[in-house]
Amino acid sequence: MSRQPNALNPPPVVMEPHEWAIVTEILRDFAPGRTVWAYGSRATGRRVKRYSDLDLVMDGPPFAGLEEWKLEEAFDESRLPFKVEFQRLDGMSEEFRRRIEPDFVVVQAGS
C-alpha cells in the first residue's frame, strides 16, 4: 500500500523539502480534492537537473472559471526555482498517457 504524501512524508520526487512545502501548499489551495501525479525527470530521478521542470498531471472535473489560471499564476509567482507544467489526465492522448503512466508518483491524493 502506498503511503499518503504530506509535509512530513514527501513523495519520491526530486526536490528540496522547502520546495515540496510550496508545491503542496499551492495544490491544497488551488486544486483541493484532486489527485495529482508527478512524471518526467523529477519523478524518475533520471537526467534531472536543478532547474528541470516539475511535470504534473491532474485528475478530476474541468476547472471552473478562473481556477486553472489561478493555479498557473500561483506556481509562476512562487519561489520555486523551476517551472511547473501541468496537464489534465482526460486532456492527453491515450498514447502519451500510456507512455508516462508507469512513472506516475502521487503528489496529492484526491478526496
A tleap script that builds the chain and sets N, CA, C and O, in Angstrom:
source leaprc.protein.ff14SB
mol = sequence {
  NMET SER ARG GLN PRO ASN ALA LEU ASN PRO
  PRO PRO VAL VAL MET GLU PRO HIE GLU TRP
  ALA ILE VAL THR GLU ILE LEU ARG ASP PHE
  ALA PRO GLY ARG THR VAL TRP ALA TYR GLY
  SER ARG ALA THR GLY ARG ARG VAL LYS ARG
  TYR SER ASP LEU ASP LEU VAL MET ASP GLY
  PRO PRO PHE ALA GLY LEU GLU GLU TRP LYS
  LEU GLU GLU ALA PHE ASP GLU SER ARG LEU
  PRO PHE LYS VAL GLU PHE GLN ARG LEU ASP
  GLY MET SER GLU GLU PHE ARG ARG ARG ILE
  GLU PRO ASP PHE VAL VAL VAL GLN ALA GLY
  CSER
}
set mol.1.N position { 0.852 -1.189 0.000 }
set mol.1.CA position { 0.000 0.000 0.000 }
set mol.1.C position { 0.887 1.238 0.000 }
set mol.1.O position { 1.821 1.324 0.798 }
set mol.2.N position { 0.612 2.200 -0.881 }
set mol.2.CA position { 1.452 3.388 -0.926 }
set mol.2.C position { 1.057 4.350 0.185 }
set mol.2.O position { -0.103 4.430 0.588 }
set mol.3.N position { 2.028 5.051 0.648 }
set mol.3.CA position { 1.763 5.986 1.735 }
set mol.3.C position { 1.270 7.316 1.194 }
set mol.3.O position { 1.612 7.707 0.078 }
set mol.4.N position { 0.482 7.995 1.973 }
set mol.4.CA position { -0.094 9.278 1.604 }
set mol.4.C position { 0.975 10.359 1.737 }
set mol.4.O position { 1.545 10.515 2.817 }
set mol.5.N position { 1.269 11.124 0.656 }
set mol.5.CA position { 2.257 12.182 0.781 }
set mol.5.C position { 1.731 13.312 1.656 }
set mol.5.O position { 0.547 13.644 1.611 }
set mol.6.N position { 2.606 13.889 2.440 }
set mol.6.CA position { 2.275 15.061 3.242 }
set mol.6.C position { 3.571 15.784 3.581 }
set mol.6.O position { 4.641 15.380 3.127 }
set mol.7.N position { 3.487 16.842 4.368 }
set mol.7.CA position { 4.661 17.668 4.659 }
set mol.7.C position { 5.793 16.867 5.301 }
set mol.7.O position { 6.964 17.150 5.049 }
set mol.8.N position { 5.465 15.887 6.116 }
set mol.8.CA position { 6.491 15.091 6.788 }
set mol.8.C position { 6.838 13.827 6.019 }
set mol.8.O position { 7.802 13.137 6.351 }
set mol.9.N position { 6.067 13.530 5.010 }
set mol.9.CA position { 6.215 12.293 4.262 }
set mol.9.C position { 6.127 12.594 2.758 }
set mol.9.O position { 5.175 12.179 2.096 }
set mol.10.N position { 7.130 13.321 2.217 }
set mol.10.CA position { 7.045 13.697 0.805 }
set mol.10.C position { 7.190 12.492 -0.119 }
set mol.10.O position { 7.779 11.480 0.262 }
set mol.11.N position { 6.653 12.600 -1.334 }
set mol.11.CA position { 6.794 11.505 -2.300 }
set mol.11.C position { 8.225 11.470 -2.828 }
set mol.11.O position { 8.974 12.429 -2.640 }
set mol.12.N position { 8.610 10.391 -3.479 }
set mol.12.CA position { 9.971 10.298 -4.017 }
set mol.12.C position { 10.130 11.094 -5.316 }
set mol.12.O position { 10.404 10.531 -6.376 }
set mol.13.N position { 9.953 12.398 -5.212 }
set mol.13.CA position { 10.115 13.305 -6.336 }
set mol.13.C position { 11.322 14.178 -6.021 }
set mol.13.O position { 11.467 14.652 -4.894 }
set mol.14.N position { 12.186 14.392 -7.000 }
set mol.14.CA position { 13.424 15.124 -6.768 }
set mol.14.C position { 13.134 16.614 -6.596 }
set mol.14.O position { 12.903 17.334 -7.567 }
set mol.15.N position { 13.150 17.056 -5.342 }
set mol.15.CA position { 13.050 18.474 -4.982 }
set mol.15.C position { 13.415 18.613 -3.513 }
set mol.15.O position { 13.370 17.645 -2.755 }
set mol.16.N position { 13.771 19.809 -3.128 }
set mol.16.CA position { 14.144 20.093 -1.746 }
set mol.16.C position { 12.895 20.142 -0.860 }
set mol.16.O position { 11.800 20.416 -1.352 }
set mol.17.N position { 13.052 19.880 0.441 }
set mol.17.CA position { 11.888 19.914 1.339 }
set mol.17.C position { 11.115 21.238 1.308 }
set mol.17.O position { 9.885 21.225 1.351 }
set mol.18.N position { 11.806 22.372 1.233 }
set mol.18.CA position { 11.089 23.655 1.195 }
set mol.18.C position { 10.335 23.821 -0.134 }
set mol.18.O position { 9.304 24.494 -0.176 }
set mol.19.N position { 10.839 23.216 -1.213 }
set mol.19.CA position { 10.137 23.250 -2.497 }
set mol.19.C position { 8.881 22.384 -2.432 }
set mol.19.O position { 7.823 22.759 -2.937 }
set mol.20.N position { 9.020 21.224 -1.801 }
set mol.20.CA position { 7.865 20.333 -1.595 }
set mol.20.C position { 6.781 21.054 -0.809 }
set mol.20.O position { 5.599 20.919 -1.125 }
set mol.21.N position { 7.163 21.818 0.210 }
set mol.21.CA position { 6.188 22.555 1.013 }
set mol.21.C position { 5.425 23.569 0.151 }
set mol.21.O position { 4.215 23.731 0.310 }
set mol.22.N position { 6.119 24.240 -0.749 }
set mol.22.CA position { 5.468 25.206 -1.642 }
set mol.22.C position { 4.492 24.501 -2.574 }
set mol.22.O position { 3.354 24.942 -2.735 }
set mol.23.N position { 4.933 23.408 -3.188 }
set mol.23.CA position { 4.080 22.662 -4.116 }
set mol.23.C position { 2.820 22.176 -3.409 }
set mol.23.O position { 1.717 22.348 -3.926 }
set mol.24.N position { 2.971 21.571 -2.230 }
set mol.24.CA position { 1.789 21.046 -1.532 }
set mol.24.C position { 0.840 22.158 -1.109 }
set mol.24.O position { -0.376 21.979 -1.158 }
set mol.25.N position { 1.372 23.296 -0.698 }
set mol.25.CA position { 0.511 24.413 -0.302 }
set mol.25.C position { -0.292 24.928 -1.500 }
set mol.25.O position { -1.493 25.172 -1.386 }
set mol.26.N position { 0.365 25.090 -2.634 }
set mol.26.CA position { -0.335 25.578 -3.830 }
set mol.26.C position { -1.407 24.582 -4.265 }
set mol.26.O position { -2.533 24.977 -4.566 }
set mol.27.N position { -1.068 23.298 -4.301 }
set mol.27.CA position { -2.062 22.297 -4.702 }
set mol.27.C position { -3.223 22.248 -3.724 }
set mol.27.O position { -4.378 22.144 -4.137 }
set mol.28.N position { -2.936 22.320 -2.454 }
set mol.28.CA position { -4.001 22.304 -1.439 }
set mol.28.C position { -4.925 23.510 -1.609 }
set mol.28.O position { -6.142 23.385 -1.476 }
set mol.29.N position { -4.343 24.684 -1.906 }
set mol.29.CA position { -5.141 25.903 -2.014 }
set mol.29.C position { -5.877 26.042 -3.347 }
set mol.29.O position { -6.988 26.571 -3.384 }
set mol.30.N position { -5.268 25.571 -4.449 }
set mol.30.CA position { -5.826 25.844 -5.769 }
set mol.30.C position { -6.320 24.604 -6.520 }
set mol.30.O position { -6.945 24.734 -7.572 }
set mol.31.N position { -6.052 23.415 -5.998 }
set mol.31.CA position { -6.548 22.184 -6.624 }
set mol.31.C position { -6.972 21.198 -5.543 }
set mol.31.O position { -6.585 20.031 -5.592 }
set mol.32.N position { -7.762 21.646 -4.568 }
set mol.32.CA position { -8.145 20.757 -3.469 }
set mol.32.C position { -8.989 19.582 -3.961 }
set mol.32.O position { -9.824 19.724 -4.853 }
set mol.33.N position { -8.751 18.429 -3.361 }
set mol.33.CA position { -9.530 17.244 -3.673 }
set mol.33.C position { -9.164 16.537 -4.955 }
set mol.33.O position { -9.732 15.487 -5.255 }
set mol.34.N position { -8.239 17.072 -5.719 }
set mol.34.CA position { -7.834 16.455 -6.986 }
set mol.34.C position { -6.632 15.541 -6.768 }
set mol.34.O position { -5.735 15.840 -5.979 }
set mol.35.N position { -6.639 14.430 -7.483 }
set mol.35.CA position { -5.464 13.570 -7.497 }
set mol.35.C position { -4.455 14.191 -8.450 }
set mol.35.O position { -4.790 14.558 -9.576 }
set mol.36.N position { -3.211 14.306 -7.982 }
set mol.36.CA position { -2.145 14.905 -8.781 }
set mol.36.C position { -0.948 13.963 -8.754 }
set mol.36.O position { -0.522 13.502 -7.696 }
set mol.37.N position { -0.417 13.690 -9.940 }
set mol.37.CA position { 0.772 12.852 -10.055 }
set mol.37.C position { 1.896 13.660 -10.675 }
set mol.37.O position { 1.655 14.565 -11.474 }
set mol.38.N position { 3.120 13.331 -10.307 }
set mol.38.CA position { 4.307 13.850 -10.993 }
set mol.38.C position { 4.757 12.773 -11.967 }
set mol.38.O position { 4.541 11.581 -11.745 }
set mol.39.N position { 5.381 13.212 -13.041 }
set mol.39.CA position { 6.001 12.292 -14.002 }
set mol.39.C position { 7.210 13.019 -14.575 }
set mol.39.O position { 7.455 14.176 -14.236 }
set mol.40.N position { 7.945 12.369 -15.415 }
set mol.40.CA position { 9.108 13.006 -16.017 }
set mol.40.C position { 10.352 12.860 -15.165 }
set mol.40.O position { 10.406 12.010 -14.276 }
set mol.41.N position { 11.347 13.682 -15.433 }
set mol.41.CA position { 12.662 13.514 -14.809 }
set mol.41.C position { 12.622 13.640 -13.291 }
set mol.41.O position { 13.320 12.890 -12.609 }
set mol.42.N position { 11.842 14.550 -12.739 }
set mol.42.CA position { 11.799 14.694 -11.274 }
set mol.42.C position { 11.131 13.498 -10.608 }
set mol.42.O position { 11.448 13.175 -9.463 }
set mol.43.N position { 10.215 12.838 -11.304 }
set mol.43.CA position { 9.551 11.655 -10.755 }
set mol.43.C position { 10.431 10.416 -10.877 }
set mol.43.O position { 10.424 9.556 -9.996 }
set mol.44.N position { 11.180 10.327 -11.958 }
set mol.44.CA position { 12.010 9.131 -12.171 }
set mol.44.C position { 13.396 9.265 -11.561 }
set mol.44.O position { 14.043 8.264 -11.253 }
set mol.45.N position { 13.854 10.508 -11.385 }
set mol.45.CA position { 15.212 10.730 -10.890 }
set mol.45.C position { 16.264 10.604 -11.986 }
set mol.45.O position { 17.462 10.698 -11.716 }
set mol.46.N position { 15.820 10.395 -13.210 }
set mol.46.CA position { 16.751 10.246 -14.337 }
set mol.46.C position { 16.910 11.575 -15.064 }
set mol.46.O position { 15.930 12.252 -15.374 }
set mol.47.N position { 18.145 11.929 -15.327 }
set mol.47.CA position { 18.500 13.137 -16.076 }
set mol.47.C position { 17.884 14.405 -15.500 }
set mol.47.O position { 17.590 15.341 -16.244 }
set mol.48.N position { 17.687 14.446 -14.192 }
set mol.48.CA position { 17.123 15.643 -13.568 }
set mol.48.C position { 18.253 16.635 -13.286 }
set mol.48.O position { 19.335 16.267 -12.829 }
set mol.49.N position { 17.966 17.885 -13.570 }
set mol.49.CA position { 18.893 18.974 -13.279 }
set mol.49.C position { 18.214 19.889 -12.265 }
set mol.49.O position { 17.007 19.784 -12.047 }
set mol.50.N position { 18.955 20.759 -11.661 }
set mol.50.CA position { 18.424 21.654 -10.627 }
set mol.50.C position { 17.193 22.428 -11.127 }
set mol.50.O position { 16.241 22.633 -10.375 }
set mol.51.N position { 17.217 22.853 -12.384 }
set mol.51.CA position { 16.121 23.670 -12.897 }
set mol.51.C position { 15.179 22.902 -13.825 }
set mol.51.O position { 14.428 23.512 -14.586 }
set mol.52.N position { 15.215 21.577 -13.768 }
set mol.52.CA position { 14.280 20.777 -14.564 }
set mol.52.C position { 12.845 21.084 -14.147 }
set mol.52.O position { 12.559 21.292 -12.968 }
set mol.53.N position { 11.949 21.110 -15.131 }
set mol.53.CA position { 10.525 21.333 -14.847 }
set mol.53.C position { 9.991 20.255 -13.916 }
set mol.53.O position { 10.507 19.138 -13.876 }
set mol.54.N position { 8.956 20.605 -13.173 }
set mol.54.CA position { 8.170 19.627 -12.443 }
set mol.54.C position { 6.926 19.397 -13.289 }
set mol.54.O position { 6.109 20.302 -13.460 }
set mol.55.N position { 6.783 18.193 -13.814 }
set mol.55.CA position { 5.644 17.847 -14.658 }
set mol.55.C position { 4.565 17.196 -13.809 }
set mol.55.O position { 4.808 16.189 -13.143 }
set mol.56.N position { 3.369 17.776 -13.837 }
set mol.56.CA position { 2.244 17.265 -13.062 }
set mol.56.C position { 1.082 16.945 -13.987 }
set mol.56.O position { 0.896 17.586 -15.022 }
set mol.57.N position { 0.312 15.952 -13.600 }
set mol.57.CA position { -0.932 15.620 -14.293 }
set mol.57.C position { -2.019 15.509 -13.237 }
set mol.57.O position { -1.801 14.947 -12.164 }
set mol.58.N position { -3.202 16.053 -13.552 }
set mol.58.CA position { -4.300 16.108 -12.586 }
set mol.58.C position { -5.509 15.373 -13.103 }
set mol.58.O position { -5.796 15.352 -14.300 }
set mol.59.N position { -6.209 14.771 -12.167 }
set mol.59.CA position { -7.474 14.118 -12.457 }
set mol.59.C position { -8.583 15.014 -11.913 }
set mol.59.O position { -8.321 15.964 -11.176 }
set mol.60.N position { -9.787 14.712 -12.274 }
set mol.60.CA position { -10.918 15.460 -11.738 }
set mol.60.C position { -11.642 16.247 -12.803 }
set mol.60.O position { -11.235 16.259 -13.965 }
set mol.61.N position { -12.714 16.903 -12.411 }
set mol.61.CA position { -13.524 17.649 -13.374 }
set mol.61.C position { -12.768 18.865 -13.904 }
set mol.61.O position { -11.793 19.309 -13.297 }
set mol.62.N position { -13.216 19.398 -15.027 }
set mol.62.CA position { -12.584 20.623 -15.538 }
set mol.62.C position { -12.646 21.732 -14.492 }
set mol.62.O position { -13.570 21.789 -13.682 }
set mol.63.N position { -11.659 22.598 -14.524 }
set mol.63.CA position { -11.666 23.741 -13.615 }
set mol.63.C position { -12.802 24.680 -13.997 }
set mol.63.O position { -13.154 24.797 -15.171 }
set mol.64.N position { -13.370 25.344 -13.003 }
set mol.64.CA position { -14.440 26.310 -13.241 }
set mol.64.C position { -13.842 27.719 -13.297 }
set mol.64.O position { -12.904 28.033 -12.565 }
set mol.65.N position { -14.384 28.543 -14.153 }
set mol.65.CA position { -13.988 29.952 -14.209 }
set mol.65.C position { -12.494 30.144 -14.340 }
set mol.65.O position { -11.861 29.616 -15.254 }
set mol.66.N position { -11.940 30.904 -13.418 }
set mol.66.CA position { -10.522 31.258 -13.449 }
set mol.66.C position { -9.645 30.332 -12.601 }
set mol.66.O position { -8.476 30.642 -12.372 }
set mol.67.N position { -10.184 29.201 -12.130 }
set mol.67.CA position { -9.424 28.320 -11.230 }
set mol.67.C position { -8.101 27.845 -11.836 }
set mol.67.O position { -7.074 27.849 -11.156 }
set mol.68.N position { -8.118 27.441 -13.094 }
set mol.68.CA position { -6.898 26.956 -13.718 }
set mol.68.C position { -5.868 28.081 -13.852 }
set mol.68.O position { -4.681 27.870 -13.601 }
set mol.69.N position { -6.312 29.258 -14.241 }
set mol.69.CA position { -5.421 30.406 -14.348 }
set mol.69.C position { -4.815 30.737 -12.989 }
set mol.69.O position { -3.625 31.040 -12.901 }
set mol.70.N position { -5.618 30.683 -11.928 }
set mol.70.CA position { -5.118 30.978 -10.579 }
set mol.70.C position { -4.060 29.968 -10.159 }
set mol.70.O position { -3.074 30.337 -9.519 }
set mol.71.N position { -4.249 28.698 -10.508 }
set mol.71.CA position { -3.263 27.666 -10.197 }
set mol.71.C position { -1.956 27.949 -10.938 }
set mol.71.O position { -0.882 27.923 -10.338 }
set mol.72.N position { -2.046 28.215 -12.227 }
set mol.72.CA position { -0.852 28.540 -13.014 }
set mol.72.C position { -0.141 29.761 -12.446 }
set mol.72.O position { 1.082 29.761 -12.308 }
set mol.73.N position { -0.886 30.777 -12.123 }
set mol.73.CA position { -0.328 32.016 -11.569 }
set mol.73.C position { 0.361 31.756 -10.229 }
set mol.73.O position { 1.429 32.306 -9.961 }
set mol.74.N position { -0.246 30.923 -9.393 }
set mol.74.CA position { 0.362 30.609 -8.098 }
set mol.74.C position { 1.724 29.943 -8.281 }
set mol.74.O position { 2.678 30.277 -7.577 }
set mol.75.N position { 1.818 29.009 -9.218 }
set mol.75.CA position { 3.113 28.375 -9.478 }
set mol.75.C position { 4.099 29.370 -10.090 }
set mol.75.O position { 5.271 29.394 -9.716 }
set mol.76.N position { 3.626 30.192 -11.031 }
set mol.76.CA position { 4.514 31.175 -11.662 }
set mol.76.C position { 5.048 32.201 -10.665 }
set mol.76.O position { 6.195 32.633 -10.778 }
set mol.77.N position { 4.236 32.588 -9.702 }
set mol.77.CA position { 4.627 33.606 -8.721 }
set mol.77.C position { 5.333 33.019 -7.495 }
set mol.77.O position { 5.797 33.764 -6.631 }
set mol.78.N position { 5.415 31.711 -7.418 }
set mol.78.CA position { 6.033 31.068 -6.253 }
set mol.78.C position { 7.547 31.261 -6.264 }
set mol.78.O position { 8.116 31.770 -7.230 }
set mol.79.N position { 8.173 30.854 -5.196 }
set mol.79.CA position { 9.635 30.937 -5.077 }
set mol.79.C position { 10.332 29.691 -5.602 }
set mol.79.O position { 11.522 29.494 -5.358 }
set mol.80.N position { 9.608 28.861 -6.310 }
set mol.80.CA position { 10.221 27.656 -6.864 }
set mol.80.C position { 11.240 28.046 -7.935 }
set mol.80.O position { 10.953 28.894 -8.781 }
set mol.81.N position { 12.428 27.434 -7.906 }
set mol.81.CA position { 13.454 27.781 -8.893 }
set mol.81.C position { 13.279 27.053 -10.218 }
set mol.81.O position { 14.157 27.110 -11.079 }
set mol.82.N position { 12.156 26.372 -10.387 }
set mol.82.CA position { 11.878 25.628 -11.614 }
set mol.82.C position { 10.430 25.874 -12.026 }
set mol.82.O position { 9.595 26.270 -11.213 }
set mol.83.N position { 10.158 25.635 -13.276 }
set mol.83.CA position { 8.810 25.802 -13.819 }
set mol.83.C position { 7.974 24.563 -13.501 }
set mol.83.O position { 8.487 23.445 -13.485 }
set mol.84.N position { 6.697 24.773 -13.252 }
set mol.84.CA position { 5.764 23.673 -13.026 }
set mol.84.C position { 4.808 23.636 -14.212 }
set mol.84.O position { 4.115 24.612 -14.503 }
set mol.85.N position { 4.785 22.504 -14.882 }
set mol.85.CA position { 3.894 22.282 -16.021 }
set mol.85.C position { 2.831 21.282 -15.576 }
set mol.85.O position { 3.159 20.266 -14.963 }
set mol.86.N position { 1.576 21.554 -15.872 }
set mol.86.CA position { 0.561 20.566 -15.528 }
set mol.86.C position { -0.416 20.377 -16.667 }
set mol.86.O position { -0.666 21.268 -17.479 }
set mol.87.N position { -0.956 19.170 -16.685 }
set mol.87.CA position { -1.942 18.775 -17.687 }
set mol.87.C position { -3.095 18.075 -16.984 }
set mol.87.O position { -2.972 17.608 -15.851 }
set mol.88.N position { -4.207 18.018 -17.682 }
set mol.88.CA position { -5.340 17.250 -17.175 }
set mol.88.C position { -5.257 15.859 -17.771 }
set mol.88.O position { -4.950 15.696 -18.952 }
set mol.89.N position { -5.530 14.863 -16.954 }
set mol.89.CA position { -5.466 13.466 -17.371 }
set mol.89.C position { -6.377 13.211 -18.570 }
set mol.89.O position { -5.981 12.534 -19.518 }
set mol.90.N position { -7.584 13.744 -18.532 }
set mol.90.CA position { -8.533 13.489 -19.626 }
set mol.90.C position { -8.249 14.342 -20.864 }
set mol.90.O position { -8.936 14.202 -21.876 }
set mol.91.N position { -7.257 15.215 -20.800 }
set mol.91.CA position { -6.928 16.054 -21.937 }
set mol.91.C position { -5.717 15.592 -22.725 }
set mol.91.O position { -5.326 16.227 -23.704 }
set mol.92.N position { -5.120 14.478 -22.296 }
set mol.92.CA position { -3.929 13.997 -23.005 }
set mol.92.C position { -4.284 12.806 -23.880 }
set mol.92.O position { -5.272 12.109 -23.646 }
set mol.93.N position { -3.464 12.593 -24.878 }
set mol.93.CA position { -3.716 11.466 -25.774 }
set mol.93.C position { -3.483 10.147 -25.038 }
set mol.93.O position { -2.687 10.077 -24.102 }
set mol.94.N position { -4.178 9.121 -25.471 }
set mol.94.CA position { -4.040 7.798 -24.869 }
set mol.94.C position { -2.607 7.293 -25.023 }
set mol.94.O position { -2.067 6.665 -24.112 }
set mol.95.N position { -1.997 7.563 -26.163 }
set mol.95.CA position { -0.621 7.122 -26.412 }
set mol.95.C position { 0.347 7.782 -25.436 }
set mol.95.O position { 1.205 7.102 -24.873 }
set mol.96.N position { 0.230 9.094 -25.222 }
set mol.96.CA position { 1.106 9.801 -24.297 }
set mol.96.C position { 0.880 9.302 -22.872 }
set mol.96.O position { 1.833 9.089 -22.121 }
set mol.97.N position { -0.374 9.120 -22.511 }
set mol.97.CA position { -0.699 8.636 -21.161 }
set mol.97.C position { -0.071 7.266 -20.901 }
set mol.97.O position { 0.509 7.044 -19.838 }
set mol.98.N position { -0.183 6.349 -21.860 }
set mol.98.CA position { 0.418 5.019 -21.689 }
set mol.98.C position { 1.937 5.110 -21.525 }
set mol.98.O position { 2.537 4.327 -20.790 }
set mol.99.N position { 2.546 6.067 -22.213 }
set mol.99.CA position { 4.000 6.214 -22.148 }
set mol.99.C position { 4.473 6.748 -20.793 }
set mol.99.O position { 5.509 6.316 -20.286 }
set mol.100.N position { 3.722 7.682 -20.204 }
set mol.100.CA position { 4.187 8.304 -18.956 }
set mol.100.C position { 3.613 7.680 -17.688 }
set mol.100.O position { 4.182 7.847 -16.610 }
set mol.101.N position { 2.495 6.964 -17.799 }
set mol.101.CA position { 1.809 6.431 -16.624 }
set mol.101.C position { 2.690 5.538 -15.737 }
set mol.101.O position { 2.531 5.589 -14.517 }
set mol.102.N position { 3.597 4.734 -16.271 }
set mol.102.CA position { 4.436 3.918 -15.389 }
set mol.102.C position { 5.322 4.740 -14.442 }
set mol.102.O position { 5.780 4.230 -13.420 }
set mol.103.N position { 5.558 5.998 -14.782 }
set mol.103.CA position { 6.406 6.857 -13.951 }
set mol.103.C position { 5.610 7.697 -12.952 }
set mol.103.O position { 6.209 8.443 -12.177 }
set mol.104.N position { 4.278 7.598 -12.948 }
set mol.104.CA position { 3.472 8.430 -12.065 }
set mol.104.C position { 3.846 8.234 -10.601 }
set mol.104.O position { 3.990 7.109 -10.121 }
set mol.105.N position { 3.998 9.355 -9.908 }
set mol.105.CA position { 4.225 9.371 -8.456 }
set mol.105.C position { 3.140 10.260 -7.857 }
set mol.105.O position { 3.002 11.416 -8.257 }
set mol.106.N position { 2.372 9.741 -6.908 }
set mol.106.CA position { 1.307 10.522 -6.296 }
set mol.106.C position { 1.910 11.687 -5.522 }
set mol.106.O position { 2.756 11.501 -4.647 }
set mol.107.N position { 1.460 12.886 -5.861 }
set mol.107.CA position { 1.881 14.103 -5.179 }
set mol.107.C position { 0.769 14.569 -4.251 }
set mol.107.O position { 1.033 15.074 -3.160 }
set mol.108.N position { -0.486 14.396 -4.689 }
set mol.108.CA position { -1.636 14.721 -3.865 }
set mol.108.C position { -2.730 13.704 -4.166 }
set mol.108.O position { -3.114 13.509 -5.319 }
set mol.109.N position { -3.222 13.066 -3.123 }
set mol.109.CA position { -4.305 12.099 -3.285 }
set mol.109.C position { -5.635 12.839 -3.289 }
set mol.109.O position { -5.847 13.753 -2.492 }
set mol.110.N position { -6.517 12.446 -4.177 }
set mol.110.CA position { -7.834 13.073 -4.258 }
set mol.110.C position { -8.728 12.658 -3.117 }
set mol.110.O position { -8.438 11.721 -2.374 }
set mol.111.N position { -9.822 13.384 -2.999 }
set mol.111.CA position { -10.761 13.061 -1.909 }
set mol.111.C position { -11.851 12.159 -2.410 }
set mol.111.O position { -12.736 11.776 -1.645 }
savepdb mol mol.pdb
quit
